Amino acid sequence: MGNVGGNRNYGYGKQLAWAGKNALADRYGHGHFATRATHEQRWCQFVRYLKGLNIRDARQIDQSTVRQYDLWLKAQVNSGQVRVAYAQNLLSTVNVVLQAMRKDTVLLLSPTVVGARCNVRSTVPASYDRTVLASPIAILDNKGEQRVALIAALARDVGLRFREASLLNCQQAVKQANRLGRINITQGTKGGRGKGVDRWVPVNADTLHTLKAAADLQGKASNLVPANLTYAQWRDHANSQWRNIPKAVPIKGFHDMRAAYACERYQVITGFPAPVIAGERLAPKASDTDARAIIAQELGHNRLDVVASYIGSAK
């Protein structure tokens, strides 16, 4: 694929955004769809930045260009417009795509230059109190955005990422829940996980109610993505609808609901409130460690330390 379109964008195509997509396909092959989609989205943000500099060919990008982007991201972080973690991810994508295009590491910049990431949650998830989530869901329902409302409910009740909730076959999940009391999350998972990789999530009465409502709305389709939209269009629409909810609603995004799910599961597993809820770890160390292992698996993470960003410190 690297020889398409002559030398422009190192042979990956005439348009920068398209060239980045081709380079990612070259790097990852036919798998890792979720990873590629995420990188493509972030790369397009860099492309928009480059257009402001009148750069339309990746061959024009040099060390100073990447450093300028770093400084711009750092300013965004300092002004509170973006979080450190997201800025680091944006810079990481630039590294990945440019390395794939250039076949070298000359322009690589450490993502940590935009600031230090804090991986320990210190604030209680707004949607931990279920009554808080009732308001935005009601607003979305009244606007005819039942699908967006159900994605939020699935994130809260099952701990799913937005993509996972969107691609979940809720009809299948209801049958699985009724038969086994749990469901296996395989679609839209991060890092290319899919069939053959088990990620079981328990189902209680609240979860089953949400799954049944989602299954009814899904109908004969295989997931909740509207038939007339691509996944990318659906994601942009849903995020736009969520952002347009009145500012009085304190839930910033779908990730808050995953954190609320994790905190609730911690209480169920250990019998103690999550550290971020209590302000300290109250559960015995062994129980705390066991709970983090279970929650990490249910959230689709491979590392225990990531769970601290959902439920707080283990110290």
Phi, psi and omega in degrees: 000338184290357180255006181289135170074030177071215185265345181304136183051040179057031175084010183262007178129164185282326182265137183301315182297315180294322180297320178297319179298317179295320180295322178293322177296323177297319183288315188262349181072214186272349182261197176055045185299317181295318179297315179298317181298320179295315178297320180299317180298315181290324179297322179298329176292321177294321179298318178297322177297316181297324179299326176294338177262006182062034177256120183232011180221127183301337179291343178277346182283126177232188183300321182293326178297313181295321179293324176298318179297319177301313181295322179295317178296320180299321178294322178296320179294313182296330180273357178082009182284328176224157179275157180304314183301318182291319178299320178297320179295321178298317180290323178299320178296319177302317177301312184298312184291315181295324177295320179294323180287311189275339184065030175209178182242022185300320186264006182296136179230134181296128179301339183290350182294340181278352179141164181275134180272133176261117186264007182248120181291135180238356179241143180291131177303132183300325183275007175301320172279109186299333180294335179291324181286337182299324183294305179297327178294320177296319179298315180295318179300316181294334179272000182081018181256055182297326181296317179296319179299320181288328176298317178298317180295322178292323177296321181284318187273334184243348180076028184274149168290163181303313182297319181296317179295322181293322185264359179294131173278096188290330176299313179295320182297321179296316178298317180296317181297317180294326183277320189243344183078014178200164179230152181255121182268115183233340185261137176074012184287158185281146174079020175078011177290151181193219182302139179095348178247114184277133173219087185274136178235129181292153181239122174252188184298318179298315182297316181296321178299316180295316180298319180294320178296319179293322179296320178298317180289325180296323179064228183273357179288173181263352179198189184267359178290124181305141184298333183269004181235148169284167179300317182299318178295319179297315179301314181295320179297312182297316179295323178295316179298321180292318180296332183277358175292139182313141184298344180295338177281119189280357183278116186285323183193181185294333182294330178302324183287328174296320179295321179296319177301314182298318179295319179295319180294323178301316180297317180296317185287316186263336186085004179236151176295151178301151181307322181290335178281315184278339184091357178194166176278120179258334180288148175303151184306315182296318179294320179299314180296317179299316181297318179297323179295317180294314182294321178301316180295317182292329179275350179086030178250150179265343187244139179292325186296335180295331184297335179299332180285351178255321189239353180104180187288150176270355183287000000 
